[in-house]
Amino acid sequence: MSKENKLTKEELETLQEHISKMNEVALQVGNLEIQKTAIMVQVEKLQSDFNEFKIELEEKYGIVSINIEDGTFKKEES
């Protein structure tokens, strides 16, 4: 009869613990990537909204330099 090759109980538990921790960290990385993607979509939307508003302002006031603290503006020189 051949002897069964088997890890000790402690070795198996340690191996399972390492694999469990690696899987947990991989899941966290995946979740962070999902959050990153969602945030990038928000950034693109904000940029698009900003650009649309900038066009509206340029149509109304022309090319101007705006002080975002008090709303004053002056025409840009060519």
N, C-alpha and C positions, 0 to 999 in steps of 0.2 A: 504494500500500500504506500502511496506517496503522501508525503506530509503537505497539508494545505498551506499555501503562502498567504499570509495575512498580516496586516499592520496590527500593532498593538492598539488597544482601546484608546490610549492617550494620543498616539500618533494619528489615528483616524479622527479623533475629536479636534486635534490641532489643525489637521488638513481641512476639515469641514469648516472650522472657524475662519481660516484664511480665505477660503473660497467664498464664504458668506460675506465677509467684509469687503472683498473685491467686488462682488456682485452689488452690494449696497452702494459702494462708491461709484460704480459704473452707472447705476440708476440715478444717483445724484447728478452726475455729469450730464446724463441725458435730459434730466429735468431742467438743468441750467441752460442747456442748448435750446430747449423749447421756450424757456423764458426769454432768452436772448433773441430768438426769432420773433417772438411777439413784440418785444421792445423795438426791434429794428423796423417792424411794420408800423408801429406808432410813430417812430422818427420819420419815416418816409411820408406818412400822412401829415404830420406837422409841417414838414418841409413843403409839401404840396400846398397845404392851406396857406402857409406864409407866402409862397410865391404867387398864389392867386391874389392875396390881399395886396401884395407889393404892386402887382399889375394894376389893380383897382386904384391904388394911391397915385401911381404914375399917370394913369389916364386922367385923374382929377387934377393933380398938382404939377405934373411934369416930373422931370428928373430932379429930385431935391435931396438934400441932406437933412435928416430928421433927428432932432434931439429927443431921445426916448424918455428923458426925465420929465420934460415939460411940454412936449409936443410941438415946439417951435421948429420951423424949417426954413431953409434958404435954398435958392436955386443953385444947381451945380453949374459951374462954368465949363464950357466945352473944351 
